[in-house]
Amino acid sequence: MNKVEAIIRPEMLNAVKDSLAEAGVTGINVAQVTGRGAQRGIEVGGPRGVAGSYVIDMLPKIKLETVVRDEDTQKAVDIIIEKARTGNIGDGKIFIIPVANAIRIRTGEEGEIAL
């Protein structure tokens, strides 16, 4: 099992979420986060140093997390890339983290069956 964690633009969430659901990936968690990467924020107002200009260096993003079977990992990644990509700086990142176990609290089921 793998945890697929994606940081994406907020306006791309519905397309990503709906496409993942259509592919059978229904268990997701979503959180509003702020952050920065290579983009290092955006400059608002006039030229740097001119009165009234400032830099917003922490931009709003969405953090989407799902845990999938090993064989579904690439499918989930491909869907996120396809639906979240604009081709511009700030599209986000995907992280894949191995998951040792999953446990359904209600039943005690463990492993992939708990997904």
N, C-alpha and C positions, 0 to 999 in steps of 0.2 A: 504494500500500500504506500501511497505517496500523498503528501499534502501539497497541493498546488496553491500557491499564494501569489496573487496578482495585485499590483498597484496600477490603477487605470484612471483615466479621466472620468469625472462624475457623469458626464453626458453620455458615456459609452456603456454605462451599467445595464440598462434595460436590454440592449441588443445582446450583450454578453450573457446575461442571466437567462434570457429567453432561449438563446441558442444552446446553452449548456443543458437546460431543461429538456429541449427537444431531443438532445443526444442521450438523455437518460441520467444526466448529472443533476440531481435535484437537491441534494444536501449542500447548501452553501451558507456561509456567514459573510456579512457585509458590514463594514465600518467606515465611517467618514474619518479621514485622517488628513494631516497636512504634512508636507515634506518638500524636499528639493533633491534634484539629481544634477546631471550635467547642465541642465537649464539654468540652475542657480537663481531662479525667480524671474520676475519681469519688472521692467522699469516703467513707472507710471508718471505721466506729466511731461515736462520739457526735458531738454538735455541734462545729463548728470551734472549736478552742482548748481543748476539754475534753481532759483526759488520756486517752490511748488512741485519739484520733482522728487520722487522717492522710489525705493526698490521694495517690492513685495517678494521676499525670498523664501517664504513658506507658502506653497500653493495648495489649494484644496484638491484632494485625490480620494479615490475609493479603494479600500483594501478588501479584496474578495478572497475568501479561503474555501477550499473544498478538499476532502480526502477521497481519493479514488483508488480503485484497484490498479495494480501495476500496468495491466494491459490497456487501461483507459486513460493513462496519464498523457500520452502524446495526443490523443484525441481532444482532451480538455485543453491542453496547451495550444493546439492548432486553432480551436474555436476562439479562445481568448485573443490570440494574435489576429485572426481574421476579423473579428468584430470590434476590437479596440484600437486597431492601427489606423492612424490618420496620415502617417508619414512625416509628422512634424515632431520636433523636440518636445518631450513631455508626455509621450504616449504611455510611458510606464515601464514596468519590469515584471517578470515572472520568476518566482523562485520555486524549486521543487525540493521538498524535504522528505526523506524517508520516514515512514511511520512504523514503529515497532508493533503497535497493537491499537485496537479500538474496542471500546466496551460500551454496549448499550446499557445505560443505567437501569432502565425499566425492567429488562429481562435478564441481564447479566451475560447476554450473548457477547462473544469475543471474536475478533478477527474481521475478515471481509463481510461475514454475515451481519455484523453490527452496523455496517455502512447503510 
